[in-house]
Amino acid sequence: MRVLSMPFWCVENPVGDPFGRSILDRLSPLEVCDLLCAAKREGLIELTASHDDNLVPWDPANPEDDQDPASQTSRTLQEIRLRLQAAGLRMAMITCDLHGNPVFRGGGLANPNPGIRLLAAQKVLRSIRIGHFFGAEYLTYWVARDGFETQFALPWENTYRYLLEGLNLARRYIRDNKLSIRKGSIESKPNEPRGEMLLPTTGHALALSDALEEPGFWGVNPEILQHEAMTNLSPFVALALAVARGKLNFVHLGNQKPGQFDNDNPTMIGMSGVKELVGVLWMLERMGWQGHFEFDNHVLRTDTAPGADNAREIRMDFIRLNVENFRLAEAKAAELSADRELAAMQKAIWGELPGLADLLARGDWRRILAERPDYGQLNAQAVRIARLDTRANRLLLGRRE
């Protein structure tokens, strides 16, 4: 069974939208922590994650308050850590909120204004320290508001340099201070909250990672059924490429109708996503990827209601439903992997010519040119993908025979 993480920001979200105010009563960081700890005790999750602002507020005039034991920031962080430790719940990832504060409305690490880039850098370093305080393994950079609405608003000759400078700074700070973060992760998004983003796809993020000072430190964490689907891209391509490159750190999970805004529906809740998630789990198992899944979604606004009791009970039900739906998909993926008829159909499509496969893998161009495969025989073979997919559909719908 895959290890699951439920972050603070998912549970904390009071669920408003651009057309209406929030409905759920807000919870304090300690109250959110208690719900997550309860989920750990129920055996629902093993990990959690957070933005810095989900744990403690940010004061730009006091960017090192986390290092003052007498500060309210330190006292709150201490109490959260004590509660997480008592429940055996581990903080796996920290990320810096560079989208919420209005000063970052024009961007964070890639903001054209150096004063704002400096504030963003200080906030990122503070987030890294907070992550280290909890023993976090991952630091995530989500593209946030590093983007644009008009092509004439950015100094394009410098924009990506700014982004590289910010991420390189984060890595140097971790290395020089021997902090717990062992991997950096880049999360792309095509648009929203900006009109366009600087890293719209997983491919863009992978390309940028190779330009950083320590490419091996940086990987990606695609949001497979949301950010990838916003532009009708396939989550399979993003994940398979990231695994093949050895750069898939973990996966963010929710649900999304392709081509829309960022729905952030709970796992497998919505008009699409069941076949996609089952297929993703099947694929990652085939590829031998051993990482964890982290939920990144929120309660459906229709399912919320005001009131103190609802604030806790609805959020707890939200955690349970996310986990239940993931486990349903996980079990179905295992069923597809074990089905002999499906495996035989796949084998027929993929071909059984190991000698030629080995030859191509070795890249011996002299021997490749000397081979004469039977074109007529190869061309005459029907590629029965529709029959294979129908078999998968029968398994998905509970009709094995």
C-alpha positions as CSV (number, residue, x, y, z in Angstrom):
1,M,0.0,0.0,0.0
2,R,1.2,3.5,-0.9
3,V,2.2,5.9,1.8
4,L,-0.2,8.9,1.9
5,S,0.2,12.5,3.1
6,M,-2.5,14.9,4.0
7,P,-1.2,18.5,4.1
8,F,-2.2,21.3,6.5
9,W,-3.4,23.5,3.7
10,C,-6.0,21.0,2.4
11,V,-7.6,20.6,5.8
12,E,-7.3,24.3,6.8
13,N,-9.0,25.5,3.6
14,P,-12.4,27.2,4.5
15,V,-13.5,26.8,0.9
16,G,-14.4,30.1,-0.7
17,D,-14.3,30.8,-4.4
18,P,-14.1,33.9,-6.6
19,F,-18.0,34.2,-6.5
20,G,-18.6,33.6,-2.8
21,R,-17.0,33.9,0.6
22,S,-15.7,31.0,2.7
23,I,-18.3,28.7,4.4
24,L,-16.4,26.5,6.8
25,D,-15.4,28.1,10.1
26,R,-11.7,28.6,10.2
27,L,-9.5,26.5,12.4
28,S,-6.3,27.5,14.1
29,P,-3.1,25.7,13.1
30,L,-3.2,23.7,16.3
31,E,-6.8,22.6,15.6
32,V,-5.8,21.5,12.1
33,C,-2.8,19.6,13.6
34,D,-5.2,17.8,15.9
35,L,-7.4,16.6,13.0
36,L,-4.3,15.4,11.1
37,C,-3.1,13.6,14.2
38,A,-6.5,11.9,14.6
39,A,-6.2,10.8,10.9
40,K,-2.8,9.3,11.7
41,R,-4.3,7.4,14.7
42,E,-7.0,6.0,12.5
43,G,-4.4,4.7,10.2
44,L,-5.5,6.9,7.3
45,I,-2.2,8.8,6.7
46,E,1.5,8.5,7.5
47,L,2.7,11.9,6.5
48,T,1.8,15.5,6.4
49,A,3.1,18.7,4.8
50,S,2.6,22.5,5.0
51,H,3.1,25.9,3.7
52,D,4.9,28.1,6.2
53,D,1.8,30.4,6.5
54,N,-0.4,27.4,7.4
55,L,1.7,27.0,10.6
56,V,2.7,30.5,11.6
57,P,2.1,34.1,10.3
58,W,4.8,35.9,8.4
59,D,6.1,39.3,9.6
60,P,8.4,40.7,6.9
61,A,9.9,43.1,9.4
62,N,11.0,40.1,11.6
63,P,12.1,37.4,9.1
64,E,14.0,35.4,11.7
65,D,11.3,35.2,14.4
66,D,11.4,31.4,14.2
67,Q,14.9,31.5,15.7
68,D,13.8,33.4,18.8
69,P,12.7,30.9,21.4
70,A,10.6,33.6,23.2
71,S,8.6,34.5,20.1
72,Q,5.0,33.3,19.5
73,T,6.2,31.8,16.3
74,S,8.6,29.5,18.1
75,R,6.1,28.6,20.8
76,T,3.5,27.6,18.1
77,L,6.0,25.6,16.1
78,Q,7.1,23.8,19.3
79,E,3.5,22.9,20.2
80,I,2.7,21.6,16.7
81,R,5.9,19.5,16.7
82,L,5.0,18.0,20.1
83,R,1.5,17.0,18.9
84,L,2.8,15.5,15.7
85,Q,5.5,13.5,17.5
86,A,2.9,12.2,20.0
87,A,0.8,10.9,17.1
88,G,3.8,9.6,15.2
89,L,2.9,11.8,12.2
90,R,5.9,13.0,10.2
91,M,6.2,16.3,8.3
92,A,7.6,15.2,5.0
93,M,7.5,18.4,3.0
94,I,7.6,22.2,3.5
95,T,6.8,24.8,0.9
96,C,6.9,28.6,1.1
97,D,3.7,30.5,0.5
98,L,4.6,33.1,-2.2
99,H,1.0,33.6,-3.5
100,G,-1.1,34.7,-0.5
101,N,0.5,37.9,0.6
102,P,-0.4,40.9,-1.6
103,V,3.3,42.0,-1.9
104,F,3.9,39.0,-4.1
105,R,1.0,39.8,-6.5
106,G,3.6,40.4,-9.3
107,G,5.7,37.3,-8.5
108,G,7.9,35.9,-5.8
109,L,11.4,34.6,-6.7
110,A,11.1,35.9,-10.3
111,N,9.5,39.2,-9.4
112,P,11.1,42.0,-11.6
113,N,11.5,44.2,-8.5
114,P,14.7,43.2,-6.6
115,G,13.2,44.4,-3.3
116,I,10.3,42.0,-3.5
117,R,12.7,39.2,-4.7
118,L,14.7,39.9,-1.5
119,L,11.5,39.5,0.6
120,A,10.7,36.3,-1.2
121,A,14.2,34.9,-0.6
122,Q,14.1,35.7,3.1
123,K,10.7,34.0,3.3
124,V,11.9,30.9,1.5
125,L,14.9,30.6,3.8
126,R,12.6,31.0,6.9
127,S,10.4,28.2,5.4
128,I,13.4,26.0,5.0
129,R,14.4,26.5,8.7
130,I,10.8,25.7,9.7
131,G,10.9,22.5,7.6
132,H,14.2,21.5,9.2
133,F,12.6,22.1,12.6
134,F,10.1,19.4,11.7
135,G,12.7,17.1,10.0
136,A,11.1,17.6,6.6
137,E,12.8,15.8,3.7
138,Y,11.4,17.9,0.8
139,L,11.3,21.6,-0.1
140,T,8.7,22.4,-2.8
141,Y,8.8,25.4,-5.1
142,W,5.3,25.9,-6.6
143,V,5.3,28.4,-9.4
144,A,2.7,30.4,-7.5
145,R,2.6,34.0,-8.9
146,D,5.8,33.8,-10.9
147,G,4.0,34.5,-14.2
148,F,2.4,37.3,-16.3
149,E,-0.8,38.6,-17.9
150,T,0.9,40.6,-20.7
151,Q,4.0,39.7,-22.6
152,F,5.4,43.2,-22.2
153,A,5.5,43.2,-18.4
154,L,8.6,41.0,-17.9
155,P,12.3,41.6,-18.5
156,W,12.6,38.4,-20.4
157,E,16.3,38.6,-20.7
158,N,16.5,38.3,-16.9
159,T,13.3,36.5,-15.8
160,Y,14.6,32.9,-15.8
161,R,17.9,34.0,-14.3
162,Y,16.0,35.4,-11.3
163,L,14.3,32.0,-10.9
164,L,17.5,30.1,-11.1
165,E,19.1,32.5,-8.5
166,G,16.3,32.0,-6.1
167,L,16.3,28.2,-6.3
168,N,20.1,28.0,-6.2
169,L,20.1,30.2,-3.1
170,A,17.7,27.7,-1.4
171,R,19.9,24.8,-2.1
172,R,23.1,26.6,-0.9
173,Y,21.3,27.5,2.3
174,I,20.3,23.9,3.0
175,R,23.8,22.6,2.1
176,D,25.8,25.2,4.0
177,N,23.7,24.8,7.2
178,K,23.4,21.0,6.9
179,L,19.6,21.1,7.2
180,S,17.2,18.1,6.9
181,I,15.9,18.8,3.4
182,R,17.4,16.2,1.0
183,K,15.5,17.0,-2.1
184,G,14.0,20.1,-3.8
185,S,10.9,19.7,-5.8
186,I,9.4,21.9,-8.5
187,E,5.6,22.0,-9.0
188,S,4.4,23.4,-12.3
189,K,1.1,24.9,-13.3
190,P,-0.1,26.4,-16.6
191,N,-2.1,29.3,-15.2
192,E,-4.0,30.6,-12.2
193,P,-3.5,32.6,-10.1
194,R,-1.7,34.4,-12.9
195,G,-2.8,34.5,-16.5
196,E,0.3,32.6,-17.6
197,M,3.0,30.8,-15.6
198,L,6.7,30.7,-16.1
199,L,6.7,26.9,-15.6
200,P,3.5,25.7,-17.2
201,T,4.2,21.9,-17.4
202,T,6.3,19.2,-15.8
203,G,8.5,19.2,-18.9
204,H,9.3,22.9,-18.3
205,A,10.1,22.1,-14.6
206,L,12.4,19.2,-15.6
207,A,14.2,21.4,-18.1
208,L,14.8,24.1,-15.6
209,S,16.1,21.6,-13.0
210,D,18.9,20.7,-15.3
211,A,20.1,24.4,-15.4
212,L,20.4,24.6,-11.6
213,E,23.7,24.4,-9.8
214,E,22.9,21.0,-8.4
215,P,20.5,19.3,-10.9
216,G,20.6,16.1,-8.9
217,F,19.1,17.8,-5.9
218,W,16.0,18.9,-7.8
219,G,13.0,16.9,-9.0
220,V,9.3,17.4,-9.6
221,N,6.0,16.7,-8.0
222,P,3.3,16.9,-10.7
223,E,-0.3,17.5,-9.7
224,I,-1.4,14.7,-12.0
225,L,-5.2,15.1,-12.4
226,Q,-5.3,18.9,-12.0
227,H,-2.5,21.0,-13.2
228,E,-1.6,18.6,-16.0
229,A,-5.3,18.3,-17.0
230,M,-5.9,22.1,-17.1
231,T,-4.4,22.2,-20.6
232,N,-5.6,18.7,-21.5
233,L,-2.1,17.2,-21.1
234,S,-1.8,13.5,-20.0
235,P,-0.6,12.8,-16.5
236,F,1.0,9.6,-17.8
237,V,3.5,11.5,-19.9
238,A,4.4,13.8,-17.0
239,L,4.9,10.9,-14.6
240,A,6.6,8.5,-16.9
241,L,9.1,11.1,-18.0
242,A,9.8,12.2,-14.5
243,V,10.4,8.6,-13.3
244,A,12.5,7.8,-16.3
245,R,14.7,10.8,-15.4
246,G,14.9,9.8,-11.8
247,K,13.2,13.0,-10.7
248,L,9.7,12.1,-9.5
249,N,9.9,13.0,-5.8
250,F,6.2,12.6,-4.9
251,V,2.8,13.1,-6.5
252,H,0.1,15.6,-5.7
253,L,-3.4,14.2,-6.0
254,G,-6.9,15.5,-6.5
255,N,-9.3,15.5,-9.4
256,Q,-10.1,17.7,-12.3
257,K,-12.3,18.0,-15.3
258,P,-9.8,18.5,-18.2
259,G,-9.5,21.9,-19.7
260,Q,-11.1,23.8,-16.8
261,F,-9.7,26.0,-14.0
262,D,-8.0,24.3,-11.1
263,N,-11.0,22.4,-9.7
264,D,-9.1,20.8,-6.8
265,N,-11.8,18.2,-6.3
266,P,-11.2,15.4,-3.8
267,T,-9.7,12.3,-5.1
268,M,-11.9,10.6,-7.8
269,I,-14.7,13.0,-7.0
270,G,-16.1,14.6,-10.1
271,M,-16.9,13.8,-13.8
272,S,-13.5,12.3,-14.7
273,G,-10.5,10.7,-13.1
274,V,-11.3,7.1,-12.1
275,K,-9.7,5.4,-15.1
276,E,-6.9,8.0,-15.1
277,L,-5.9,7.4,-11.4
278,V,-6.1,3.6,-11.7
279,G,-4.0,3.7,-14.8
280,V,-1.4,6.0,-13.1
281,L,-1.1,3.6,-10.2
282,W,-0.7,0.7,-12.5
283,M,1.9,2.5,-14.5
284,L,4.0,3.7,-11.5
285,E,4.0,0.1,-10.1
286,R,5.3,-1.2,-13.5
287,M,8.0,1.4,-13.5
288,G,9.1,0.5,-9.9
289,W,8.5,4.0,-8.5
290,Q,8.4,3.8,-4.7
291,G,7.4,7.3,-3.6
292,H,4.4,8.6,-1.8
293,F,1.2,10.4,-2.7
294,E,0.2,13.7,-1.2
295,F,-3.3,15.0,-1.4
296,D,-3.7,18.5,-2.8
297,N,-7.4,19.3,-2.9
298,H,-10.2,20.6,-0.7
299,V,-13.7,20.0,0.4
300,L,-16.4,20.5,-2.2
301,R,-18.0,23.9,-1.5
302,T,-21.4,22.2,-1.7
303,D,-20.4,19.9,1.1
304,T,-19.6,22.6,3.6
305,A,-21.6,24.2,6.3
306,P,-20.9,26.8,9.0
307,G,-20.6,26.0,12.7
308,A,-17.9,24.8,15.0
309,D,-18.9,21.1,14.9
310,N,-19.1,21.2,11.1
311,A,-15.7,22.8,10.9
312,R,-14.2,19.6,12.5
313,E,-16.5,16.9,11.3
314,I,-16.7,17.9,7.6
315,R,-12.9,18.2,7.4
316,M,-12.4,14.8,9.0
317,D,-14.9,13.3,6.6
318,F,-13.0,14.9,3.8
319,I,-9.8,13.2,4.9
320,R,-11.5,9.8,5.1
321,L,-13.1,10.1,1.7
322,N,-9.8,11.1,0.0
323,V,-8.1,8.0,1.5
324,E,-11.0,5.7,0.7
325,N,-11.1,6.7,-2.9
326,F,-7.3,6.4,-3.3
327,R,-7.4,2.9,-1.7
328,L,-10.2,1.9,-4.1
329,A,-8.1,3.0,-7.1
330,E,-5.0,1.3,-5.6
331,A,-6.8,-2.0,-5.2
332,K,-8.2,-1.9,-8.7
333,A,-4.8,-1.1,-10.2
334,A,-3.4,-4.2,-8.4
335,E,-6.3,-6.2,-9.9
336,L,-5.4,-5.1,-13.4
337,S,-1.7,-5.9,-12.8
338,A,-2.6,-9.5,-11.7
339,D,-5.0,-10.2,-14.6
340,R,-3.5,-12.8,-16.9
341,E,-5.8,-12.1,-19.9
342,L,-4.9,-8.4,-19.8
343,A,-1.2,-9.3,-19.5
344,A,-1.4,-11.6,-22.6
345,M,-3.1,-8.9,-24.6
346,Q,-0.3,-6.4,-23.6
347,K,2.4,-9.0,-24.5
348,A,0.9,-9.4,-27.9
349,I,0.9,-5.7,-28.6
350,W,4.4,-5.1,-27.2
351,G,6.0,-7.9,-29.2
352,E,8.3,-10.7,-28.3
353,L,11.6,-10.1,-30.2
354,P,14.1,-9.9,-27.4
355,G,17.1,-10.3,-29.7
356,L,16.1,-7.2,-31.7
357,A,15.3,-5.3,-28.5
358,D,18.7,-6.0,-27.1
359,L,20.3,-5.0,-30.4
360,L,18.5,-1.6,-30.3
361,A,19.4,-1.1,-26.7
362,R,23.1,-1.6,-27.4
363,G,23.0,0.9,-30.2
364,D,25.4,-1.0,-32.5
365,W,24.6,0.9,-35.8
366,R,26.5,-1.6,-37.9
367,R,24.5,-4.6,-36.8
368,I,21.3,-2.5,-36.9
369,L,21.9,-1.7,-40.5
370,A,22.6,-5.4,-41.2
371,E,19.3,-6.6,-39.9
372,R,16.3,-7.3,-42.2
373,P,13.1,-7.5,-40.2
374,D,10.1,-9.0,-42.0
375,Y,8.2,-5.8,-43.0
376,G,5.3,-7.7,-44.5
377,Q,4.7,-9.8,-41.3
378,L,5.1,-6.8,-39.0
379,N,2.8,-4.6,-41.0
380,A,0.1,-7.4,-41.2
381,Q,-0.3,-7.6,-37.4
382,A,-3.3,-5.7,-36.0
383,V,-2.5,-3.7,-32.9
384,R,-5.5,-4.6,-30.8
385,I,-5.6,-1.7,-28.4
386,A,-9.4,-1.4,-28.3
387,R,-9.8,-5.0,-27.3
388,L,-7.2,-4.5,-24.6
389,D,-8.9,-1.4,-23.3
390,T,-12.2,-3.2,-23.2
391,R,-10.7,-5.8,-21.0
392,A,-9.4,-3.1,-18.7
393,N,-12.9,-1.6,-18.7
394,R,-14.5,-4.9,-17.7
395,L,-12.1,-5.1,-14.8
396,L,-12.8,-1.5,-13.8
397,L,-16.5,-2.2,-13.8
398,G,-16.4,-5.5,-12.0
399,R,-17.1,-7.8,-14.9
400,R,-14.1,-10.1,-15.0
401,E,-15.6,-12.6,-17.4
